[in-house]
Amino acid sequence: MTTNSVGTAYAEGHGTIHIVPTVHDAAFDSFAEQHNARCHPETRTELLCQIREWAYNPHGEIIFWLNGVAGTGKSTISRTVAMMFADNGLLGASFFFKRGEGDRGKAALFFPTIASQLIRKIPALEPCVREAIHDDRAIATKSLRDQLEKLIQQPLDRIGQAMVILIVVDALDECDGNNDVKTIISLLAQANVLPLPIRLGFKNVQGRYENLALHQIPEPIVERDISTFLRYELARIRDEYNSEALEGLELLPDWPGEHVIRTLAQMAVPLFIFATTICRFIEDAVWSDPADQLEKVLQYQTKTYGSELDKLDTTYLPILSQLTVGRTDLQKSHLLAEFRDVVGPIVLLAQPLSVSSLARLLNISPRALSARLKTLHSVLSIPPKADAPVRLFHLSFRDFLVDPTKRAAEFWIDETKYHQMLADRCTKLMLQHLKRDICSLRIPGKRRSEVDQQTIVVALPPEAARFDGGFVVAGKKPKSPLEWWTV
């Protein structure tokens, strides 16, 4: 197997190269996933033990179904499980869906990607998959059922694979298209092929599966695990801060103390995302020292919330409220407008953009955009290079900002308004860059499917290439078809 720069895997043999389109960033150990968290060794021990017992049980159900509300740590557990099975040789493939990450947020290449990874695990599959592709060169564009049968199920049947292989699939709820998700679930549940750990499910699932709901794990166990995580992370933050602090200004050796850790854990339960986010906030030197940052978080401990979505206020408000502290009403209004104009597109874009591309899309300078993002390192993954994509740390940040029940909140983002704005900006950019034969093919009538993706990437500015009509659907419809093309 070899790969090219645009994410297509090639299976070579008999002098012929057959193409299996794959989503390389979807694998748990991909470059895109390398900095995402795994479980601390002393947390989730009972849960991981249960999953391990299921995997080694020859009479266990085909699917292990892990579900829970947003922010309870499902993806972190999935990455840990994938790494655990990879280390002991049981992992056959993994696919981590991610909304807004191009093909990672779509079902179209799910089964081809799984097939490609299985070939690396089981080389004997390659001739069978190659034959399936030779018989139907368009298999990657066929129905999900056909893809599963021809690229995975039939090849496995032909080689008589007896060894147990596991596939980890994470964040199916972040896959665009509910019908595609339901189809994947139905096919996996009915396919008598492989044990599958799947992260999230729907109510109407045909087939048998073992279920574990994170929000049903006893609260004392969740609180214990969150306390362990906080104790480790805050000790690390303290030690790193003290290593650079002036003499006499260090944090106390036992900072922040067991009482504070218990308080934070109680505030967090059952949301692990609260613990990880506030640790990033406490560590962020842009605002103040860790002790002062911690006090800002503790100010929210007396608030009560009616739902887990409401509880996201405790996670994100201590961070965002710092943007407007000490500002006049006029300054506050200006800063909130800037926040929405910058963060709105970031949380709504179908695919993340770099600082440079975002700046062009928003019609501001990259330096100005970088300055505005500087205070958001706790909630956004902002790379050191201007040409690398800006990403959300967690989808719950988007949920918090666009929650329709919070229209009166300071940081609420109107999805319709900003989809409309993105549609307008992308249209204007396309008008500036589109031209006849933009890819310099000099072959009239050549199909889009015949053009190498890298050729398109080079020819089109990425911020303009993101326009696929989705903003038009989500935003307000134009008065006439020509309205989109009016500069």
N, C-alpha and C positions, 0 to 999 in steps of 0.2 A: 504493500500500500504506500502511495506517495500522496502529497497534498500540494495544492498551489496556493497563491496568496489570497484568493477570494473565497476560500472555504469550501472547495469541492474536493472530495476524495476520489482518487483514481484506483481502480482495481486492474492490475496489469496481468496479461497472460496471453500466450499464443500469438504474440506480435500485435495484439489489438488492445487498445485502451478503452475501457468502458467506464462511464462516469456515474458515480453514486453521489448525488448532492447531499451534503451533510452540513450540520450546524456545529462547528467545532467548539464554539464558546459555550455550548450547552452542557458539555461534560463537567463532572464535579471537579476534576483536576485541571481544567482549562486555565489558560492565562487570565481570562476574565474573572474566574472564580477564586484565584489563588489567595486573595487577601480577605475573603469572606470567612466569618468565624466558624470554628468547630466547637463542640461542647468542651467545657473544662473537664479534665479527667475525673474530677470528684463530683460532677453533676450529672443528672439524668441516668444514674447508674442502674436503677431498677428498670427503667424504660428500655435502655439499651440491652439489658440482660433478657428482657422479654422478647425483643426483636431477634436477638441471637438464638434464643431457644426455638423460636418459630422457624428461623432459617434452617436449623439443623434437624428439625422434626420431619421425618420422611412422610408423615401422615398429615402435615399441616396444610392449611388452606393455601390456595395459589396466590392470593393477594393479602398483604398486610396493609391495612388502611389506617393511616395516621392523619387525624384531623384535629382542628382546633381553631379558635378565633384568631384574627390577625394579631401578630405580635407575641404569640405564645412560644415561638422558637422552632416552628416546624422545619424551616429551611436549614437552620443550624443543625438540627437533629439529622435531617436527610444527608447533609454533607458529611457528618460524623459517621453515619451508617455506611455511606458509600466508601469512605476511607477505610472503615473497619473491614468491610467485605473485600476491598481491593487488597488490603494487606494480607488477608488469609487466602486470597486466590479465588474467592467465590464471585466477585463482581464481574458481570458480563458486559454491562453498559449502564450509562446514566444519562438522564436528560433533565436539566433544570430549566423549566420554562421561566421566562422573565418578560413581563409586559413592557412594551416600549423598547425592546432590544431586537428589532427586526424579526428575523426568522425564529428567534428564541421565543417570540410571543405568538407563534403560529403553529398549526398542526401539520402543515403541508409536508415538512421534512422530518417529522418525528420518527416514523418507522424507517426511512432510509438511514437516518443518523444512528438509530439503534442497530440496524443491520451492519453498518460500517464498523461500529465498535465491536460487535460480536465477531466479525471476521478477524479482528486483531486478537481477540481472545481465543477463537477457535479457527485456526487457519484452514481447516478442512472445509469450512463453509464457503470459501472464496470461489471455487469452481462452480458450485451450485448457484450462488448469487450472480456470478458472471453470466451463467447460462440464462438465468431469469431475465437479466438485463438485455442480453443478446436477443432473446425471444420477444421482448417488448421494451424497446429503447425509451418509451415514454412512461415506464412504470412509475417513476417518481412523481408524475403528474396525475396518476390514476387515483381511484378511491382509496380511502384508508384501509378498507377491507382487503382490496387487491394487494396493496403494499405489504400488509402484514402477512398475507398468505404466501405471496411469491418471493418476498425478500427475507422472511424470517421463518415462518412456520414450515413451509415445504422444504427449504434447505435443511432445517434441523431434523425433520422427519427422514430425509434421505441419508443423512450421515449417521442416524441412530444415536444421537447424543444422549448418554446416560448420566453424565455428571450434572449435579445441581448447579445452575447458574442463576444469579440474581440480577435484576434490573431495578435501579432506583429512579423513580420519576417524581420530580418535585414541582410543586406550584402549578398544578393543572388549572387552578382557578385564574391564573394569569395568562392562560392561552385564549387568544381572541376567538370568538365564535362558540357559543354554548353548544350548538349542534355538533361541532367537531369534537368538543370535549366529551360530550355524552357518547359519541361514537367510539372514541378511544377507550373510554371506560368499559363500554359494553363489549368491545372486541377483546380487551385484556381479561375481563372477567370470564368470558366464555372460552377463551383460547386455552386449551389444556396443554400448555407448552412449558412455561417457566414460572417459578415463584417471583412475584413482583411486589416490592414495597412501593405503595403509592401514597402520596401525601394527603390528598384531600378528595372527598367524594360527594356524590349527589344522593338524594333520597332514593330515587328509583334506579337501583343498580341490580341487574340480573346476574346471577352467579353467586358463589360463596366467597366470603373473604373474612379475615380476622380483623377486628376493628379496635382501635384505641383512640379515644378522644382526649386530647391534652387537657382541655378545660375540666375534665372529670377526674383527673389525678388529684388525690387528696391535697388540700391547700397546704398543710404543714410540709409535705414533701416538696412542693413547688417553692414555698418560702425558704426552705432549707437550701435548695439548689441556687436560688437567686442570691441568698446571703453568701454562699460560698463564692459565687462569681464576683459579687461586689467586694468581698473581703480581699480577694486576689487582685482585682483591678485597681482598687483604691490604694492598696499597698504599693503596687507598681507605680501609680501616679505620684504618690508621696515620695518614694525613693528617687524617682527621676527628677522631681521638682527640687528635692533637697540636694541632689548632686550638683545643681547649678545655682542654688540660692546663696545669697550673701551670708556670711557667718552671723549667727544670732537671729536670722530671719527664717530658719528652716521650720517646717511643720514638725509637730511633736512626734516622737517615735511610734506612738500608738494611735496616731491620727488615722481615721476620724473617730475611732472608738466603737465598741460593740453595740452600744445603744443606738448610735446613728445608723449603723449597718442594719440593725433590726428594723428601725423606722423606715429606711429606704426600701427594704425588702417588703415590708407591709404595704407601702405605697405602691409597689410594683405589681404584686400578685394579681393576676397570673401572667402579666406581660413582661417577658424577658426583654422585649424591645425597649421598655422603660429603663431597665438597668443599663443596657449597652449605650443608649442615647445620652442618659445623664452622665455617664462616665466620660463620653467624648466631650460633653459640655464642660464638666469639671476640669478636664485636662486642657481645654482650649485656652492658650495663653493670650489670645486676642483680647479677651474681656478683662480678666483679673487673675488673682492667684486661686489655687484650688479651694482653699478654705472659704473664700468669699463666694466662689461659684456654688459651693455646696450649700451655703446658707440660702442662696436664692432658690435652690431646689426645695429645701426644707420649708420654705414659706408656703408651699402648696400642700403640705401634709394634712391640713384640716379640711380640705375640699372634699365634698362627696359627689358621686356621679351615679347616674341611673343605668349606665351600660358601659361595656368595655370600650365602645367607640368614644363615649364621653370621657373615659379615663385617659384617652390620648391627649387631652388637654394638659394633664399633669406631666406628660412626657415632653410635649413640644412648647407649651406656653412659657416655661422658665427660660427657654432659649430665645424665642422670638420676642418676648417682652423686653429683652435688653436692647432691642433695636430702637425703641422709642423712649427709654428712660431719660429723664431730664430734658426732654425736647419741648419747645413751645408747640402750641396747637398747629401753627402753620408748618413748622418743621416736621411734626409728627404726620400730618396729612401728606406732605411731600414724600417722606420716607416710606409710608405705607403704599403709596401709589407706585413708587420705584420697586418696592418688594414684589407687588403683584405683577408688574410689567416684566420683571426678570424671572421670578420663580414660577409664575403662571405657565409660561411656555415650557419651562424645564419639566414640570410635573405632567404636562399634557402632551408633549411631543410623542409621536409614535415610536421614535428611535432617538436615543440621546445624541446630542451634538457637542462638539468641542467648544471651548471658550471663543476661539476665533470664528467658528461658524455661527455660534449664538450671537456674537456681536454683530455680524453681518445681517443676520436675520432680524435682530432688534434695532438695527441701524444706530448702534452706539460703538464707541471705540473699545477694543479689547481691554485696554488699561482700565477704563471706567467700569466695564463689566467685572473685571477681576477684583476691583476695589469693592464692588457691591457684594460679591460672593464671599469676600474675606471673612465676614462674620457668620457664615452659614456652614462652616466646616463640621459642625456637630450633626447636621441633618443631610448634608449633601457630600458626596464623594467628589472632591475637586482635585484633579490631578495637577502635578507640578508643571506639566507642559501644556501650552495653549492649544495644541492640536490633538489632545486626548479628550475623550468624552466626559461630560459632567453627568453624574448619575445620582439617583436617590439611594440612600442607605437602605431604606425600607419603604415598601409601598404604603404603609400606614401613614406616612407623612402626607402623601397625596390624599388619602382618605380624610385625614384631619382637615386639610385645607379646603377641600371641595364639598365637605359635608353640607347638604342643603338645609339641614336644621340649624346651621350656624351662620345664616345670612347676615345677621347683625354683628357678627364677630369681626374684630379689627383685621384679621389676616385672611378672611374668607376670600376665596377666588371663584369668580363666576365662570364656570366652564364654557357656557355658550359664548360669552363675550370674548374670552381669550382664544377659543377655537376660531371665532370669526377673525380676530386679529391675526392669528397665524395663517389663516387662509389668504388674507389680504397681503401679508408680507411675502408669503411663498409665491403668490401669483406675480407680484411685482418683480421678485427676483428672477422668475422664469422669463418674464418679458424682457428683462435685461440680458439674459444669457442664451435663450433659445434661438436657434437658427437652423436653416436647412442643412441636413447631414452633419449634425452637431458632433458626431463621433468620427467624422472624416472617413467613412467607410467606402464612399464612392461606388456603392453597389445599390442602386435603387431597388426597393422592394424586398430587401433582406429582412427576415423576421427578427423580432426582438429576442426570441429564444435562441437565435443563432449568433447573437452578439455576446462576446465575453463580458462578464460582469465588470472586470477591471477596466475595460475600455469605457464603459458607461461611468464608472466612478471617477475616472480621470477627466472625462468630458463635462460632467455636470457638477456644479458646486453642491456639496452635500446638503446644505440647508435648503436649496431649491429642490433637490431630488427627494426630499422627505414629503413633498406634496403629493398625496395620492387620492385626494377627494375626501378623505376622512374628516378633515376640518370643515368641509362644506356641509357634510351630513350632520356633524355635531353642532355647528354654528347656525346662525340665522341664514335662511335661504336668500339668495339675491333676487332682486325684483325681476331681472331678466338674465338669460344666459350670458349676455355680453357684459353684464355689470362686473364680472370677475376680471375682465380684460381692460377695464378702464383705469388708467394710471392717474 
